[in-house]
Amino acid sequence: MNPIPVNTPLLNGNELQYLTQCIETGWISSEGPFITKFEAQFSNYIGCSHGIAVSNGSAALDIAIKALNIGPGDEVIMPAFTIISPAQSVVTAGALPVLVDSDALTWNMDVNQIEAKITAQTKAILVVHIYGLPVDLDHILDLAKKYKLKVIEDAAEMHGQTYKGKMCGSFGDISIFSFYPNKHITTGEGGMLLTNDSELAERCKKLRNLCFEPNGPRFVHHELGWNYRMTNLQAALGLAQLEQIDHFIDKKRAMGASYQQGLLPLKAKGYQLPLEKTEYSENIYWVFGLVAPSPEEKERMVNLLTENKIGTRPFFWCMHEQPVFQKMGLFKNESYPVAEKLARNGFYVPSGLGLSEPELATVVSIFNQF
């Protein structure tokens, strides 16, 4: 049996045509027509006025934090259960991440725990939508208004997902997306910031480009930024992918429905399958995750799948248990039991857009053998 990787991208649209156009015209760097086209079309798709394409999602987070003037002495409330990028951007800016535990059903941050974490030093709430369902945003937006806080919306995994009919990524004062190969649309590496604030958009454009002064001498700099530019090649790839986004979403949801049906017997064994929908959203299944009844059972099942050439990935590891942050003295004596259970017991199975129906059936079959 051929290996079934945890993710395979789908590149069957105009990708080759657009990339060839870049090469034939010589526009391969961070300047070129596909950059502005991709920024305009993606921001329009999400429903925001401005899109700023960057080299990756983590770069977008760095820029978002600095553009909002978050720094030493500031606190940013965020989930304990997420990839390290959001916390890394907060910490490297000199600010303090303040963690919130997860909701056991959606795996997103528990919005009911946020208000108790707000202090005079709180500057922003960093919302991270996890795995396929969005965070319950209404409560967060109410808190942000009440306490005059900024909302940074990390929609890296949410291309095309909606909250109460409105696109995820359109709710934050500033929002970010990632276009890594396992996302619903990919540019290989890449990311984008979205905002409706014209001044904030210009600030982000400046920060991604080494803070060159738009009207001053070219190589005279008054502050530090980054070289976080996206290439025209990447934008060409992204534009071709964006043309297929509706098809990709339908494919992901069909894949999720097949797994829900095929892996239903796992519930009797104590496994938790993803929540199919909430009152505000239907799961988009960025990945299809499973939470085993114990770490030992997770290890047993992952090993069996690996022996049968089925790829898996563990869930994110909690921020308060990251060795790098512990060495910094952060999060001492903090515990987030729901997030810890997800991190210890969770894993996901092949669910990339390139997964074929026979491959999905094989994955289900291997599970049911054991």
C-alpha angles and dihedrals in degrees: 000000000000116000116263108215122213090243137019119172122227113233105169104121131071095316096113093044093052094043090050089052090055091052095045092050095040094237099135103127131072091292122073143096098274092064095064093038092053093045092050097044097043094047089047090050092053093041103247131129099228136037124188114192117213140175097267144340094267090055088052090055092050090052094045092053094048094042089058090050093242111162147123113359094020126114127212120196113219141149122285089216111065142091112292096250099089093048091044091055092050094047096045088052088059094249128123124249111220110202133222126194124243133259107248095222105041097028088223125118114293101247092197090068097054103082093057088058096055116109137166087271095055110117104167148000113232108207116200117189107213130217102320113332124075126236115261094262105183094075092047093050090050091051092048091053093045095050098030094243130157119241119219109192115204102199094162091133098035109078105159096000118134136208111210089339097310123107119262108240092045097082104067129085078236127006134192137208134190125215098194113149094263093057125097089259122021140198092182090254120003148105144195140218120215129195142151092217111098095200092048090050092053090048091053092049090053094048093051091054104053090270094281108181109245094214103025137077106305100238099038112101129192097185140013125262135152141261093244098143125146117228125238087241091058092046091051089054091047093050091053090049093048090057088065100041096115091052091047092052092049089050092050093050092047089050090050092050091051092051092046090056098038096046096041092110088066090072090068087056092055099263122142116222122199117281107257096214146341131210089271105037149017117233113262093194101223081175130358105239132190130196112209121213091247141005089251093055090048091053092047093051095043090051091050091050091047091051087055093049095253113142122227138173129206120240120259118288117240119263095229090056097049108119092218092059093042089056087055090055094248126148096010113187091356120144131187106182100187093048090046092054091050092049094048100040104029132097137150134226134219107306108144121135091253092061110119125218092247090051091051090049089051091053091051091047093052091051093050092050089065 
